[in-house]
Amino acid sequence: MAAGKKNAARLGAHLVFADESGFLLTPTVAKTWAPVGRTPVLRHFDRRDRISVISAVSVSSKLQRLNLYFQLHLKNIQQQEICSFLRDLLRHLRGHVFLFWDGGRPHKGRLVQELCRRVHRLHLVRFPGYAPELNPDEGIWKLAKQKLANGCPSDI
C-alpha cells in the first residue's frame, strides 16, 4: 500500500476506501438496561427483507477534504452494482482515483476488471485478507449498526 500512497500523492489523486454492508428488517439485538425484574421485550415483524449498501469514503489529496458516497440496493450487491457505483463515483471525482477495498468476490469479477482497464484513472488496491481495521469505511457500517441496534423498522 505504501507505493500506492506515494503514487497517489504524486498524481494528486483521491484516496477512496469502499465497502458493502447489509441491513435486515429483523432487528439487531444489543445490550440494554431495564429496571430490575422487567425484562425488555423487542417486538418485531418476522420479515426477512433486507437492504444492501455500498459506500466509499474519499479523501482529496489536494484539498484534504472527506466525502461519503453511497448507494442502496434491494438485492445483494454483485458486479453490476459495483460497476454502477464506480461509474457514479468517477463522475464526482476528477483526476486519478486510488480505490482501496477488500478481496470480496464481486471486486474480482470480469465486469469490474474490464471497467478498470477502460478507465485508466481508476487504480484498484486490495487490502490484505482479514484486515477490516485498515478500512475506514468499515467504521461507518459499524457505527450505523450500533445506532440501529434494538430498533424495529416497519418496512424498507
C-alpha positions as a printed NumPy array, in Angstrom:
array([[  0.   ,   0.   ,   0.   ],
       [  2.922,   2.373,   0.557],
       [  3.682,   2.509,  -3.182],
       [  0.038,   3.317,  -3.938],
       [  0.088,   6.122,  -1.386],
       [  3.238,   7.648,  -2.91 ],
       [  1.813,   7.422,  -6.432],
       [ -1.473,   8.944,  -5.264],
       [  0.349,  11.905,  -3.715],
       [  2.455,  12.385,  -6.849],
       [ -0.644,  12.301,  -9.084],
       [ -2.766,  14.459,  -6.753],
       [ -5.238,  11.574,  -6.687],
       [ -8.238,  10.873,  -4.498],
       [ -7.857,   8.072,  -1.962],
       [-11.127,   6.148,  -1.773],
       [-11.984,   3.414,   0.729],
       [-15.008,   1.285,  -0.216],
       [-17.073,  -1.435,   1.404],
       [-20.517,  -3.046,   1.313],
       [-22.901,  -3.951,   4.089],
       [-26.412,  -5.253,   4.587],
       [-29.264,  -4.36 ,   6.918],
       [-32.18 ,  -6.647,   7.824],
       [-35.672,  -5.743,   8.956],
       [-35.167,  -8.246,  11.757],
       [-33.59 ,  -6.042,  14.426],
       [-30.057,  -6.414,  15.7  ],
       [-30.258,  -7.014,  19.426],
       [-27.673,  -5.325,  21.64 ],
       [-27.186,  -4.96 ,  25.366],
       [-29.604,  -2.589,  27.023],
       [-30.83 ,  -1.777,  30.5  ],
       [-34.167,  -2.15 ,  32.265],
       [-35.441,  -1.887,  35.824],
       [-34.847,  -4.976,  37.954],
       [-37.469,  -7.634,  37.281],
       [-38.696,  -6.076,  33.997],
       [-37.02 ,  -7.867,  31.109],
       [-37.068,  -5.684,  27.986],
       [-39.082,  -7.105,  25.08 ],
       [-38.287,  -6.185,  21.494],
       [-41.367,  -6.726,  19.339],
       [-40.827,  -7.017,  15.617],
       [-42.406,  -8.256,  12.428],
       [-40.958, -11.583,  11.323],
       [-39.865, -10.265,   7.931],
       [-36.676, -11.239,   6.14 ],
       [-36.439,  -8.178,   3.882],
       [-33.033,  -6.595,   3.595],
       [-31.27 ,  -3.667,   2.056],
       [-27.71 ,  -3.788,   0.754],
       [-25.496,  -0.736,   0.773],
       [-22.218,   0.114,  -0.914],
       [-20.301,   3.151,   0.196],
       [-16.976,   4.891,  -0.162],
       [-15.097,   7.449,   1.891],
       [-12.893,   9.661,  -0.26 ],
       [-10.   ,  11.892,   0.719],
       [ -8.905,  14.587,  -1.704],
       [ -5.113,  14.767,  -1.659],
       [ -5.162,  18.388,  -2.814],
       [ -7.861,  19.813,  -0.517],
       [ -7.626,  17.216,   2.29 ],
       [-11.439,  17.032,   2.225],
       [-13.502,  13.977,   3.206],
       [-16.619,  12.901,   1.333],
       [-19.019,   9.983,   1.7  ],
       [-20.741,   8.363,  -1.287],
       [-23.264,   5.521,  -1.093],
       [-25.915,   3.57 ,  -2.995],
       [-28.788,   1.475,  -1.641],
       [-29.933,  -1.763,  -3.296],
       [-32.841,  -4.09 ,  -2.556],
       [-30.84 ,  -7.163,  -3.571],
       [-27.351,  -8.467,  -2.892],
       [-24.558,  -6.388,  -4.368],
       [-22.986,  -8.07 ,  -7.375],
       [-20.56 ,  -6.951, -10.083],
       [-23.186,  -4.9  , -11.94 ],
       [-23.963,  -2.847,  -8.828],
       [-20.249,  -2.404,  -8.095],
       [-19.637,  -1.114, -11.645],
       [-22.618,   1.245, -11.432],
       [-21.316,   2.636,  -8.141],
       [-17.793,   3.063,  -9.528],
       [-19.068,   4.895, -12.625],
       [-21.109,   7.259, -10.418],
       [-18.117,   7.775,  -8.149],
       [-15.864,   8.603, -11.1  ],
       [-18.384,  11.197, -12.316],
       [-17.982,  13.019,  -8.988],
       [-14.221,  12.712,  -8.592],
       [-11.882,  14.425, -11.036],
       [ -8.425,  13.069, -11.759],
       [ -6.917,   9.797, -10.627],
       [ -8.709,   7.648,  -8.055],
       [ -6.981,   5.024,  -5.921],
       [ -9.725,   2.699,  -4.666],
       [ -8.864,   0.589,  -1.616],
       [-11.159,  -2.336,  -0.795],
       [-11.191,  -5.91 ,   0.437],
       [-10.872,  -9.029,  -1.68 ],
       [-14.618,  -9.711,  -1.88 ],
       [-15.845, -11.838,  -4.759],
       [-17.688,  -9.017,  -6.607],
       [-14.482,  -6.918,  -6.547],
       [-12.538,  -9.53 ,  -8.522],
       [-15.071, -10.145, -11.27 ],
       [-14.72 ,  -9.763, -15.003],
       [-17.   ,  -6.698, -15.242],
       [-15.017,  -4.806, -12.595],
       [-11.702,  -5.72 , -14.237],
       [-12.982,  -4.573, -17.65 ],
       [-14.116,  -1.252, -16.178],
       [-10.694,  -0.769, -14.617],
       [ -8.971,  -1.495, -17.956],
       [-11.191,   1.037, -19.771],
       [-10.845,   3.786, -17.157],
       [ -7.121,   4.481, -16.828],
       [ -7.54 ,   6.923, -13.955],
       [ -9.038,   4.217, -11.71 ],
       [ -6.441,   2.253,  -9.725],
       [ -7.643,  -0.699,  -7.623],
       [ -5.717,  -1.582,  -4.459],
       [ -6.695,  -4.638,  -2.43 ],
       [ -6.413,  -4.684,   1.357],
       [ -4.651,  -7.69 ,   2.894],
       [ -7.   , -10.549,   3.736],
       [ -8.88 , -10.361,   7.046],
       [ -7.815,  -6.773,   7.813],
       [-11.067,  -4.778,   8.144],
       [ -9.41 ,  -2.453,  10.656],
       [ -7.449,  -0.899,   7.765],
       [-10.615,   0.292,   6.005],
       [-12.186,   3.498,   7.406],
       [-15.43 ,   2.686,   5.564],
       [-15.891,  -0.364,   7.832],
       [-16.209,   2.067,  10.745],
       [-19.191,   3.744,   9.093],
       [-21.098,   0.456,   8.953],
       [-20.089,  -0.439,  12.499],
       [-21.412,   2.899,  13.778],
       [-24.627,   2.628,  11.719],
       [-25.367,  -0.861,  13.044],
       [-24.696,   0.259,  16.618],
       [-27.089,   3.206,  16.241],
       [-29.789,   0.997,  14.687],
       [-29.493,  -1.796,  17.278],
       [-32.671,  -2.621,  19.219],
       [-34.751,  -0.68 ,  16.702],
       [-37.529,  -2.199,  14.665],
       [-38.315,  -0.674,  11.258],
       [-41.737,  -1.49 ,   9.816],
       [-40.506,  -1.542,   6.207],
       [-37.574,  -0.747,   3.98 ]])
